[in-house]
Amino acid sequence: MKFRRTLLLIHWAFFGVATLAFGVPSDEQFLAAREAARSADKARLERLAPTLEEHELAAYVDYWRLLLDLKDADASTINAFLARHETTYVGEKLRADWLRQQGRKQQWASFDGEYPRLVQADQELACYALQSRRAQGDKRVADDALSLWLTLLEPPESCYPVLEALIVDKRVLADSVWERIRIQFEANKIAAALFSMNYLPASQTPEKKQAQAVADAPMPWLSRLPSDFASSRLQRELAALAIQRVARNDPRMAAEQLSRLAGALGAREKGWAWSQIGWQAAQRHLPEALDWYRQAGDTPLSDETAQWKVRAALRAHDWASVRATIERMPAPLAAQPAWVYWLGRAYRAGGRLEEANALFAKIAGRPDFYGNLANDELGRPTSPPVRATPPSAEELARLRANVGVQRALAFFRLNLRTEGTREWNWALREMSDRELLAASELAKRAGIYDRAIAAADRTREEHDFTLRYLSPFSEHVRPAARNQALDDAWVYGLMRQESRFVSSARSAVGASGLMQLMPATARWVANKIGLKDFSPARVNDTETNVLLGTTYMRLVLDSLDNQPVVASAAYNAGPGRARRWRADRPLEGAIYAETIPFSETRDYVKKVMSNAVYYSALFDGKPQTIKGRLGVVPPRSGSEAKADELP
């Protein structure tokens, strides 16, 4: 037996793999197979594959083997894999890969046979489906493709034949091409906009160098405009685009240029340019923003420019403009909870109380920022719903038997969080409330807190807010919050948004740990409090991370007049910015949050403050109001310069 064991060890060493126990495929082998697949090492992958047939993630090994030979794969082999894994995430992955391959080859018969079975939406494949329909003479393709013309600003390669067919078939003319270009400029998709100029009629197509100059050096280009430029649509359109580019850096300079050229521009170019200046001014909280928006007249506003017109009106306390702008929004945009709430506020300011309350009632009870605000408007403090019955042992056992859940947990065990999250989300896709609660409890017990929250967040009728608003690591968080005299509901609300309690979390910009501390911030706070033997490696240590994070929260709060809503913005975007986003007069906390220029920070602050409401209700056992937490933000003052000293 000892001799056989030695031979086996030699065998595994020879092939570059190892096992944790004989006869049991190891995680090390699986990771080796994954690396072989990533490096396209077919030979090594084939050697490893037979040893992993009993591993929970064996299907992925089979998937990788097929993927490496997909160009030459036989349809029957693909179909056999899909049949074995029909309802699984790995099956969906291979189906999408196979469809892309068939689309590139324009093998429409096999593509059409498989495409209806795809579950997850995929724009690249949707365009291949449109190509297939067009190849078969379907006249309705153009109608479906038209909906993409103004929304698909950076199309995948498969969409270009569909969009270009609209030009060939004369379903899209010059006006629509210029509209697409303007939208792409708004979205700062300049390369895509310059490409779209190729679709213009020859008389309106700028030279490449000229178009690039408009995008890269708009002020010099405007200064060289000939006196007779108004006679050329091309020159007028480019002038409007150049003004838009100037406005991105200096709205006041753009307004000067537009005032100088306004007489030569058509109503369409002029109105759009004023809307762009108003939009950029609104994001900078300039007092002229609303006046510049008004000069746009009845020019249709994009969703983004319309929303910022409302925000400019909120900063100015111009409720009539708030009401008029929201009432002119497209119905899907106006139906969003933000604009339902602010329209209700505008109606209330105008004395239309019954209509206001009807709007508040539409969104009251939603477990989010606007639902909380609507609750307050109706005099219904926010509290968690009745807690659902905890999942039974049988319900938990059924969840453990779910193949998708098993694979997700295996990925998390291997610290492959991206793959684990995808498997987890796929498994949760059609679960009932009872199954979701069981999944949440299972993830909580495994210490996978972000997935526990994700599962509990999906319930529709039965809820458990102790799972939605988990409060782990209390042995570190509660004492640290108490030592800094911080509201632990706010600390947990911020931490939930920062990391979902993943202690190893690391952001794209390098923030680490439960409280997502940047290296420079962690080092600065450690020096501030005299933390001995501090090193960057300690930032992910739970106790150290919470100590530094709560200390920083206190320092930020002190520097910003103890305003949690402003301090939350500072934690995400920096104290200097949070201070500058104040107004010259007292500003309602909800309006401060709504008018934060950075979309990521704006969403972050709303979620942190709503999270804190629910944590407070759970901790104290009492209903809460979000307006009480948001308060009134005092005006800017010179005494706040110390905020800029913080990292």
C-alpha positions as CSV (number, residue, x, y, z in Angstrom):
1,M,0.0,0.0,0.0
2,K,2.8,2.4,0.9
3,F,4.6,1.6,-2.4
4,R,1.3,2.3,-4.4
5,R,1.0,5.6,-2.5
6,T,4.5,6.6,-3.5
7,L,3.8,5.8,-7.1
8,L,0.7,7.9,-7.1
9,L,2.6,10.8,-5.6
10,I,5.2,10.5,-8.3
11,H,2.4,10.4,-10.9
12,W,0.7,13.6,-9.7
13,A,4.1,15.4,-9.3
14,F,4.9,14.4,-12.9
15,F,1.8,15.9,-14.3
16,G,2.1,19.1,-12.1
17,V,-1.1,18.5,-10.0
18,A,-1.8,17.5,-6.4
19,T,-4.7,16.0,-4.4
20,L,-5.8,16.6,-0.9
21,A,-6.9,13.0,-0.5
22,F,-6.7,10.0,-2.7
23,G,-9.8,9.5,-4.9
24,V,-11.1,13.0,-4.1
25,P,-10.5,15.7,-6.7
26,S,-8.9,18.7,-5.1
27,D,-9.5,22.4,-5.4
28,E,-5.8,22.8,-6.3
29,Q,-6.4,20.6,-9.4
30,F,-9.4,22.7,-10.3
31,L,-7.4,25.9,-10.0
32,A,-4.7,24.4,-12.1
33,A,-7.3,23.5,-14.8
34,R,-8.7,27.0,-14.7
35,E,-5.2,28.4,-15.3
36,A,-4.6,26.0,-18.1
37,A,-7.8,27.1,-19.8
38,R,-6.9,30.8,-19.3
39,S,-3.5,30.3,-20.9
40,A,-5.0,28.1,-23.7
41,D,-2.8,25.1,-22.6
42,K,-5.0,22.4,-24.1
43,A,-2.6,19.5,-23.3
44,R,-2.5,20.3,-19.6
45,L,-6.2,20.8,-19.4
46,E,-6.8,17.5,-21.0
47,R,-4.5,15.8,-18.5
48,L,-6.3,17.4,-15.6
49,A,-9.8,16.8,-16.8
50,P,-10.2,13.1,-15.9
51,T,-9.1,13.8,-12.3
52,L,-11.9,16.4,-11.8
53,E,-14.9,14.4,-12.9
54,E,-16.3,14.3,-9.4
55,H,-15.5,17.9,-8.4
56,E,-18.5,20.2,-7.8
57,L,-17.2,22.4,-10.6
58,A,-16.5,19.6,-13.1
59,A,-19.0,21.2,-15.6
60,Y,-16.7,24.2,-15.9
61,V,-13.8,22.0,-16.9
62,D,-15.9,20.5,-19.7
63,Y,-16.9,24.0,-20.7
64,W,-13.3,25.2,-20.9
65,R,-12.4,22.2,-23.0
66,L,-15.2,23.0,-25.5
67,L,-14.4,26.7,-25.4
68,L,-10.8,26.2,-26.5
69,D,-12.0,24.3,-29.6
70,L,-15.2,26.2,-30.2
71,K,-14.3,27.3,-33.8
72,D,-14.1,23.7,-34.9
73,A,-16.6,22.1,-32.5
74,D,-19.2,19.8,-33.8
75,A,-22.8,20.9,-33.2
76,S,-23.7,17.5,-31.7
77,T,-21.0,17.9,-29.1
78,I,-22.3,21.4,-28.2
79,N,-25.9,20.2,-28.1
80,A,-25.0,17.3,-25.8
81,F,-23.4,19.7,-23.3
82,L,-26.3,22.0,-23.5
83,A,-28.7,19.2,-22.9
84,R,-26.8,18.1,-19.8
85,H,-26.7,21.6,-18.4
86,E,-29.9,23.0,-19.9
87,T,-31.0,25.2,-16.9
88,T,-27.6,26.0,-15.5
89,Y,-25.4,29.1,-15.7
90,V,-22.5,27.2,-17.3
91,G,-25.0,26.0,-20.0
92,E,-26.1,29.6,-20.6
93,K,-22.5,30.6,-21.0
94,L,-21.7,28.0,-23.6
95,R,-25.0,28.8,-25.4
96,A,-24.0,32.4,-25.7
97,D,-20.5,31.6,-26.8
98,W,-21.8,29.2,-29.5
99,L,-24.3,31.7,-30.7
100,R,-21.5,34.3,-31.1
101,Q,-19.5,31.8,-33.1
102,Q,-22.5,31.0,-35.4
103,G,-23.3,34.7,-35.8
104,R,-19.8,35.6,-36.9
105,K,-20.0,32.7,-39.4
106,Q,-23.5,33.8,-40.4
107,Q,-24.7,30.3,-39.9
108,W,-28.2,31.5,-39.4
109,A,-30.0,28.2,-39.4
110,S,-28.1,26.9,-36.3
111,F,-28.2,30.4,-34.7
112,D,-32.0,30.6,-35.1
113,G,-32.4,27.2,-33.6
114,E,-30.6,28.0,-30.4
115,Y,-31.2,31.7,-29.9
116,P,-34.8,31.4,-28.5
117,R,-33.3,29.3,-25.6
118,L,-31.0,32.1,-24.5
119,V,-32.2,33.5,-21.1
120,Q,-30.0,36.5,-20.4
121,A,-30.3,39.5,-22.7
122,D,-27.2,40.2,-24.8
123,Q,-27.0,43.1,-27.2
124,E,-24.4,41.5,-29.4
125,L,-26.5,38.5,-29.9
126,A,-29.7,40.5,-30.3
127,C,-28.1,42.2,-33.3
128,Y,-27.0,38.9,-34.8
129,A,-30.7,37.9,-34.5
130,L,-31.7,41.0,-36.4
131,Q,-29.0,40.2,-39.0
132,S,-30.5,36.8,-39.4
133,R,-34.0,38.1,-39.8
134,R,-32.8,40.6,-42.4
135,A,-31.0,37.9,-44.3
136,Q,-34.3,36.0,-44.5
137,G,-36.2,39.1,-45.8
138,D,-38.1,40.1,-42.7
139,K,-39.3,43.6,-43.4
140,R,-40.0,44.4,-39.7
141,V,-36.3,44.4,-38.9
142,A,-35.9,48.0,-39.8
143,D,-38.7,49.0,-37.3
144,D,-37.0,47.1,-34.5
145,A,-33.5,48.5,-35.5
146,L,-34.8,52.0,-35.4
147,S,-35.3,51.8,-31.6
148,L,-31.5,51.2,-31.4
149,W,-30.5,54.2,-33.5
150,L,-30.7,56.8,-30.7
151,T,-29.9,54.5,-27.7
152,L,-27.1,52.2,-28.8
153,L,-24.3,54.7,-28.7
154,E,-21.2,52.4,-28.8
155,P,-22.5,49.3,-30.6
156,P,-20.8,46.0,-30.7
157,E,-19.6,44.9,-34.1
158,S,-22.7,42.8,-34.8
159,C,-24.9,45.8,-34.7
160,Y,-23.2,47.9,-37.3
161,P,-24.7,46.0,-40.3
162,V,-28.1,46.5,-38.8
163,L,-27.7,50.2,-38.2
164,E,-26.0,50.8,-41.6
165,A,-29.0,49.0,-43.3
166,L,-31.1,51.8,-41.9
167,I,-29.0,54.3,-43.9
168,V,-29.1,52.2,-47.1
169,D,-32.8,51.7,-46.9
170,K,-33.3,55.5,-46.2
171,R,-35.1,54.8,-42.9
172,V,-32.6,57.2,-41.3
173,L,-31.9,60.6,-42.9
174,A,-29.5,63.4,-42.1
175,D,-31.6,64.9,-39.3
176,S,-31.5,61.6,-37.4
177,V,-27.8,61.2,-38.0
178,W,-27.1,64.6,-36.5
179,E,-29.4,63.7,-33.6
180,R,-27.4,60.6,-32.9
181,I,-24.2,62.6,-33.1
182,R,-25.5,65.1,-30.6
183,I,-26.5,62.3,-28.2
184,Q,-23.1,60.8,-28.5
185,F,-21.4,64.1,-27.7
186,E,-23.7,64.4,-24.7
187,A,-22.5,61.0,-23.5
188,N,-18.9,61.9,-24.3
189,K,-18.7,59.1,-26.8
190,I,-16.6,61.1,-29.1
191,A,-15.0,58.3,-31.1
192,A,-18.4,56.8,-31.8
193,A,-19.8,60.3,-32.8
194,L,-17.0,60.9,-35.2
195,F,-17.7,57.5,-36.8
196,S,-21.4,58.3,-37.0
197,M,-20.5,61.3,-39.2
198,N,-19.7,58.8,-42.0
199,Y,-23.4,58.3,-42.3
200,L,-24.1,61.9,-43.2
201,P,-24.7,63.0,-46.8
202,A,-21.5,64.0,-48.6
203,S,-22.4,67.7,-48.4
204,Q,-22.7,67.5,-44.6
205,T,-19.7,65.2,-43.9
206,P,-16.8,67.0,-42.3
207,E,-13.2,66.2,-43.0
208,K,-11.7,64.0,-40.4
209,K,-9.2,66.7,-39.1
210,Q,-12.0,69.2,-38.9
211,A,-14.3,66.9,-36.8
212,Q,-11.4,66.0,-34.5
213,A,-10.6,69.7,-34.0
214,V,-14.2,70.4,-32.9
215,A,-13.9,67.6,-30.3
216,D,-10.3,68.3,-29.1
217,A,-9.9,72.1,-29.5
218,P,-13.3,73.6,-29.7
219,M,-12.4,77.2,-28.7
220,P,-9.7,77.6,-31.4
221,W,-12.0,76.1,-33.9
222,L,-14.8,78.5,-33.0
223,S,-12.5,81.5,-33.3
224,R,-11.7,80.5,-36.9
225,L,-15.3,80.2,-38.0
226,P,-15.8,82.1,-41.3
227,S,-18.3,85.0,-41.3
228,D,-20.6,83.2,-43.7
229,F,-20.7,79.9,-41.7
230,A,-24.5,80.3,-41.2
231,S,-25.1,79.3,-44.9
232,S,-23.7,75.8,-44.2
233,R,-25.6,73.3,-42.2
234,L,-22.4,71.4,-41.6
235,Q,-20.7,74.5,-40.1
236,R,-23.8,75.3,-37.9
237,E,-24.0,71.8,-36.5
238,L,-20.3,71.7,-35.8
239,A,-20.5,75.1,-34.1
240,A,-23.2,73.7,-31.8
241,L,-21.0,70.7,-31.0
242,A,-18.0,72.8,-30.3
243,I,-20.0,75.0,-27.9
244,Q,-21.1,71.8,-26.1
245,R,-17.5,70.7,-25.8
246,V,-16.5,74.2,-24.4
247,A,-19.4,73.9,-21.9
248,R,-18.0,70.7,-20.4
249,N,-15.1,72.7,-19.1
250,D,-16.5,76.2,-18.8
251,P,-20.2,76.8,-19.1
252,R,-19.8,80.6,-18.8
253,M,-17.4,80.7,-21.7
254,A,-19.7,78.6,-23.7
255,A,-22.6,80.9,-23.0
256,E,-20.5,83.9,-24.2
257,Q,-19.7,82.0,-27.5
258,L,-23.3,81.0,-28.0
259,S,-24.5,84.6,-27.4
260,R,-22.0,85.8,-30.0
261,L,-23.1,83.2,-32.6
262,A,-26.7,82.8,-31.8
263,G,-28.0,84.9,-34.6
264,A,-26.3,82.7,-37.2
265,L,-27.6,79.4,-35.7
266,G,-30.9,77.7,-36.5
267,A,-33.4,77.2,-33.7
268,R,-32.6,73.5,-33.4
269,E,-28.8,74.0,-33.0
270,K,-29.2,77.0,-30.7
271,G,-31.8,75.3,-28.5
272,W,-29.7,72.2,-28.1
273,A,-26.5,74.2,-27.3
274,W,-28.3,76.2,-24.6
275,S,-29.6,73.0,-23.0
276,Q,-26.1,71.7,-22.9
277,I,-24.8,74.8,-21.2
278,G,-27.6,74.7,-18.7
279,W,-26.9,71.0,-18.0
280,Q,-23.2,71.6,-17.4
281,A,-24.0,74.7,-15.3
282,A,-26.5,72.8,-13.2
283,Q,-23.9,70.1,-12.4
284,R,-21.6,72.9,-11.1
285,H,-24.5,74.5,-9.1
286,L,-24.0,77.8,-11.1
287,P,-26.8,80.3,-10.4
288,E,-27.3,81.0,-14.2
289,A,-28.2,77.4,-14.9
290,L,-32.0,77.8,-15.0
291,D,-31.7,81.0,-17.1
292,W,-29.6,79.1,-19.7
293,Y,-32.1,76.2,-19.7
294,R,-34.9,78.7,-20.3
295,Q,-33.1,80.0,-23.4
296,A,-33.3,76.5,-24.8
297,G,-37.1,77.2,-25.2
298,D,-39.1,74.2,-26.2
299,T,-36.1,72.2,-27.4
300,P,-36.6,68.5,-26.4
301,L,-34.3,67.6,-23.5
302,S,-32.5,64.3,-23.2
303,D,-33.2,62.3,-20.0
304,E,-30.0,63.5,-18.4
305,T,-30.5,67.2,-19.3
306,A,-34.1,67.1,-18.1
307,Q,-33.1,65.6,-14.8
308,W,-30.5,68.2,-14.2
309,K,-32.9,71.0,-15.0
310,V,-35.1,69.7,-12.2
311,R,-32.1,69.6,-9.9
312,A,-31.2,73.2,-10.8
313,A,-34.7,74.2,-10.0
314,L,-34.6,72.4,-6.6
315,R,-31.4,74.3,-5.7
316,A,-33.2,77.5,-6.6
317,H,-36.4,76.5,-4.8
318,D,-38.2,77.1,-8.0
319,W,-41.1,74.6,-7.6
320,A,-42.9,75.9,-10.7
321,S,-39.9,74.8,-12.8
322,V,-39.7,71.5,-11.0
323,R,-43.3,70.8,-11.8
324,A,-43.2,71.9,-15.4
325,T,-40.0,70.0,-16.2
326,I,-41.1,66.7,-14.7
327,E,-44.5,67.0,-16.4
328,R,-42.7,67.3,-19.7
329,M,-40.5,64.2,-19.1
330,P,-41.2,61.1,-21.2
331,A,-43.6,58.8,-19.2
332,P,-41.0,56.1,-18.3
333,L,-38.6,58.7,-16.9
334,A,-41.4,60.6,-15.0
335,A,-42.5,57.3,-13.4
336,Q,-39.2,56.8,-11.7
337,P,-39.5,57.2,-7.9
338,A,-37.3,60.2,-7.8
339,W,-39.4,62.3,-10.1
340,V,-42.7,61.0,-8.6
341,Y,-41.5,62.2,-5.2
342,W,-40.3,65.6,-6.4
343,L,-43.4,66.2,-8.5
344,G,-45.4,65.5,-5.4
345,R,-43.3,68.1,-3.5
346,A,-43.9,70.6,-6.3
347,Y,-47.6,70.0,-6.2
348,R,-47.6,70.4,-2.4
349,A,-45.6,73.7,-2.7
350,G,-48.3,74.9,-5.2
351,G,-51.2,74.0,-2.8
352,R,-52.3,70.9,-4.7
353,L,-52.3,68.7,-1.6
354,E,-54.6,65.9,-2.8
355,E,-52.6,65.3,-6.0
356,A,-49.3,65.5,-4.0
357,N,-50.5,62.8,-1.5
358,A,-51.6,60.6,-4.3
359,L,-48.1,60.7,-5.8
360,F,-46.5,60.0,-2.4
361,A,-48.8,57.1,-1.9
362,K,-47.5,55.5,-5.2
363,I,-44.0,55.1,-3.8
364,A,-44.6,55.0,0.0
365,G,-43.5,51.8,1.6
366,R,-40.7,51.1,-0.9
367,P,-37.5,50.2,1.0
368,D,-35.4,53.0,-0.5
369,F,-34.6,56.6,-0.2
370,Y,-37.7,57.9,-2.0
371,G,-40.0,55.4,-0.3
372,N,-38.7,56.7,3.0
373,L,-39.2,60.3,2.0
374,A,-42.7,59.6,0.8
375,N,-43.5,57.8,4.1
376,D,-42.4,61.0,5.9
377,E,-44.6,63.2,3.7
378,L,-47.6,61.0,4.6
379,G,-46.8,61.0,8.3
380,R,-45.9,57.3,8.3
381,P,-42.4,56.8,9.9
382,T,-40.4,54.0,8.3
383,S,-40.1,50.6,10.0
384,P,-39.2,47.1,8.7
385,P,-42.1,44.8,7.7
386,V,-43.2,41.9,9.9
387,R,-40.4,39.4,9.9
388,A,-41.0,36.2,7.9
389,T,-40.9,32.8,9.5
390,P,-37.2,31.7,9.4
391,P,-36.5,28.9,6.9
392,S,-36.9,25.4,8.2
393,A,-34.3,22.7,8.1
394,E,-36.1,21.1,5.2
395,E,-36.0,24.4,3.2
396,L,-32.3,24.8,3.9
397,A,-31.6,21.2,2.9
398,R,-33.4,21.7,-0.5
399,L,-31.3,24.8,-1.1
400,R,-28.1,23.0,-0.4
401,A,-29.1,20.4,-3.0
402,N,-29.4,23.2,-5.7
403,V,-26.7,22.7,-8.2
404,G,-26.2,26.4,-8.8
405,V,-26.0,27.1,-5.1
406,Q,-23.4,24.3,-4.7
407,R,-21.3,25.7,-7.5
408,A,-21.5,29.2,-6.1
409,L,-20.4,28.1,-2.7
410,A,-17.6,26.1,-4.2
411,F,-16.4,29.2,-6.1
412,F,-16.5,31.3,-2.9
413,R,-14.6,28.6,-1.1
414,L,-11.9,29.0,-3.8
415,N,-12.0,32.8,-3.3
416,L,-13.2,33.2,-6.9
417,R,-15.8,35.8,-6.0
418,T,-16.7,37.0,-9.5
419,E,-17.6,33.4,-10.7
420,G,-19.3,32.7,-7.4
421,T,-21.5,35.8,-7.7
422,R,-22.5,35.0,-11.2
423,E,-23.5,31.4,-10.3
424,W,-25.4,32.7,-7.2
425,N,-27.3,35.3,-9.1
426,W,-28.3,32.8,-11.7
427,A,-29.5,30.3,-9.1
428,L,-31.6,33.0,-7.4
429,R,-33.2,34.1,-10.7
430,E,-36.6,32.4,-10.3
431,M,-36.7,31.5,-6.6
432,S,-39.7,32.0,-4.5
433,D,-39.6,34.2,-1.3
434,R,-39.2,31.1,0.8
435,E,-36.3,29.9,-1.3
436,L,-34.7,33.3,-1.3
437,L,-34.9,33.5,2.5
438,A,-33.3,30.0,2.8
439,A,-30.5,31.1,0.4
440,S,-29.9,34.2,2.4
441,E,-29.7,32.3,5.7
442,L,-27.4,29.7,4.0
443,A,-25.0,32.5,2.8
444,K,-25.1,34.2,6.2
445,R,-24.1,31.0,7.9
446,A,-21.2,30.6,5.4
447,G,-20.0,34.1,6.1
448,I,-20.8,35.2,2.5
449,Y,-22.7,38.3,3.7
450,D,-23.0,40.1,0.4
451,R,-24.8,37.2,-1.1
452,A,-27.0,36.9,1.9
453,I,-28.1,40.5,1.5
454,A,-28.5,40.0,-2.3
455,A,-30.9,37.1,-1.7
456,A,-32.9,38.8,1.0
457,D,-33.2,42.0,-1.1
458,R,-35.1,40.0,-3.8
459,T,-38.1,38.9,-1.7
460,R,-41.5,40.3,-2.8
461,E,-44.0,39.4,-0.2
462,E,-42.2,37.7,2.7
463,H,-39.3,39.7,4.1
464,D,-36.6,39.4,6.8
465,F,-34.9,42.8,7.2
466,T,-32.5,41.3,9.7
467,L,-31.0,39.5,6.7
468,R,-31.4,42.5,4.3
469,Y,-29.6,44.6,6.9
470,L,-27.1,42.3,8.4
471,S,-24.9,43.6,11.2
472,P,-21.9,41.3,11.4
473,F,-18.6,42.0,13.1
474,S,-20.5,43.7,15.9
475,E,-17.7,42.9,18.4
476,H,-15.5,45.4,16.4
477,V,-18.1,47.8,15.0
478,R,-20.1,48.6,18.1
479,P,-17.2,49.5,20.4
480,A,-15.4,51.5,17.6
481,A,-18.6,53.5,16.9
482,R,-19.1,54.0,20.6
483,N,-15.5,55.2,21.1
484,Q,-16.0,57.8,18.3
485,A,-19.5,58.8,19.6
486,L,-21.0,57.7,16.2
487,D,-24.4,56.5,15.5
488,D,-23.9,52.8,14.9
489,A,-26.8,52.7,12.4
490,W,-25.0,55.2,10.3
491,V,-21.8,53.3,10.5
492,Y,-23.5,50.1,9.5
493,G,-25.4,51.9,6.8
494,L,-22.2,53.2,5.3
495,M,-20.3,49.9,5.7
496,R,-23.2,48.0,4.0
497,Q,-22.9,50.3,1.0
498,E,-19.1,50.3,0.9
499,S,-18.4,46.6,1.0
500,R,-21.5,44.6,1.7
501,F,-19.3,43.3,4.6
502,V,-16.8,41.6,2.4
503,S,-13.7,42.0,4.5
504,S,-11.3,41.3,1.5
505,A,-13.1,43.7,-0.8
506,R,-10.8,45.8,-2.9
507,S,-12.2,48.5,-5.3
508,A,-10.8,49.3,-8.8
509,V,-9.1,52.4,-7.4
510,G,-7.4,50.5,-4.5
511,A,-9.8,51.0,-1.6
512,S,-9.7,48.1,0.8
513,G,-11.6,46.2,3.5
514,L,-15.0,46.6,5.2
515,M,-14.9,50.4,5.1
516,Q,-13.1,50.6,1.8
517,L,-10.2,52.8,2.9
518,M,-7.8,54.2,0.4
519,P,-4.1,53.5,1.2
520,A,-3.3,57.2,1.7
521,T,-6.3,57.8,3.9
522,A,-5.5,54.7,6.0
523,R,-1.9,55.9,6.5
524,W,-3.0,59.4,7.3
525,V,-5.5,58.3,10.0
526,A,-3.1,55.8,11.4
527,N,-0.5,58.6,11.8
528,K,-3.2,60.9,13.3
529,I,-4.1,58.5,16.1
530,G,-0.5,57.2,16.6
531,L,-1.3,53.6,15.6
532,K,1.9,51.7,16.2
533,D,3.4,49.2,13.6
534,F,0.9,50.2,11.0
535,S,1.5,48.8,7.5
536,P,-0.7,48.7,4.4
537,A,-1.1,45.0,4.8
538,R,-3.1,45.6,8.0
539,V,-5.8,47.6,6.2
540,N,-7.8,44.4,5.5
541,D,-7.6,43.3,9.1
542,T,-11.2,43.7,10.4
543,E,-10.3,45.4,13.7
544,T,-7.8,47.8,12.1
545,N,-10.1,48.6,9.2
546,V,-13.0,49.4,11.4
547,L,-10.8,51.4,13.8
548,L,-9.4,53.6,11.0
549,G,-12.7,53.8,9.2
550,T,-14.8,55.0,12.2
551,T,-12.0,57.4,13.2
552,Y,-12.1,58.9,9.7
553,M,-15.9,59.2,9.9
554,R,-15.7,61.1,13.1
555,L,-13.0,63.5,11.7
556,V,-15.1,64.1,8.6
557,L,-18.3,64.6,10.6
558,D,-16.5,67.1,12.8
559,S,-15.2,69.0,9.8
560,L,-18.6,69.3,8.3
561,D,-20.8,70.6,11.1
562,N,-22.0,67.1,12.2
563,Q,-24.1,66.7,9.1
564,P,-24.2,62.9,8.3
565,V,-25.6,63.5,4.8
566,V,-22.7,65.8,3.9
567,A,-20.2,63.5,5.7
568,S,-21.5,60.5,3.7
569,A,-20.8,62.4,0.5
570,A,-17.3,63.3,1.9
571,Y,-16.5,59.7,2.7
572,N,-17.2,58.7,-0.9
573,A,-16.0,61.7,-2.9
574,G,-13.7,63.7,-0.5
575,P,-14.4,66.3,2.1
576,G,-13.5,69.2,-0.1
577,R,-16.0,68.3,-2.8
578,A,-18.7,67.6,-0.2
579,R,-18.2,71.1,1.3
580,R,-18.3,72.8,-2.1
581,W,-21.6,71.1,-3.0
582,R,-23.4,73.1,-0.3
583,A,-25.4,76.2,-1.3
584,D,-25.1,79.8,-0.4
585,R,-28.2,79.4,1.8
586,P,-29.6,76.6,4.0
587,L,-30.5,73.6,1.9
588,E,-32.8,70.7,2.7
589,G,-30.8,67.5,3.2
590,A,-32.8,65.7,0.5
591,I,-32.1,68.4,-2.0
592,Y,-28.4,68.3,-1.2
593,A,-28.3,64.6,-1.8
594,E,-30.4,64.9,-5.0
595,T,-28.1,67.5,-6.5
596,I,-24.7,65.9,-5.9
597,P,-22.9,66.1,-9.3
598,F,-21.3,62.7,-9.3
599,S,-23.9,60.0,-10.1
600,E,-22.0,57.4,-8.1
601,T,-21.8,59.6,-5.0
602,R,-25.4,60.7,-5.4
603,D,-26.6,57.1,-5.4
604,Y,-24.2,56.2,-2.6
605,V,-25.4,58.9,-0.2
606,K,-29.1,58.1,-0.8
607,K,-28.4,54.4,-0.1
608,V,-26.3,55.1,3.0
609,M,-29.0,57.3,4.5
610,S,-31.8,54.9,3.8
611,N,-29.7,52.0,5.1
612,A,-29.2,54.0,8.4
613,V,-33.0,54.4,8.7
614,Y,-33.5,50.6,8.7
615,Y,-30.5,49.8,10.9
616,S,-31.8,52.3,13.4
617,A,-35.3,50.9,13.3
618,L,-33.9,47.4,13.8
619,F,-31.5,48.4,16.6
620,D,-33.9,50.6,18.5
621,G,-37.2,48.8,17.7
622,K,-38.8,52.1,16.8
623,P,-40.1,53.6,13.5
624,Q,-37.7,56.2,12.0
625,T,-37.9,59.3,9.7
626,I,-35.3,59.9,7.1
627,K,-35.9,63.6,7.0
628,G,-34.7,63.8,10.6
629,R,-31.5,62.2,9.6
630,L,-31.0,64.3,6.5
631,G,-31.7,67.6,8.3
632,V,-31.0,71.0,6.8
633,V,-27.5,71.6,5.4
634,P,-26.1,75.0,6.5
635,P,-24.7,77.3,3.9
636,R,-21.1,77.4,2.9
637,S,-18.8,79.5,5.1
638,G,-15.1,80.3,5.3
639,S,-14.8,78.4,8.6
640,E,-15.0,75.1,6.8
641,A,-11.6,75.3,5.2
642,K,-10.4,72.6,7.5
643,A,-12.4,70.1,5.5
644,D,-9.9,70.4,2.7
645,E,-7.2,69.3,5.0
646,L,-8.6,65.8,5.2
647,P,-7.6,63.2,2.6
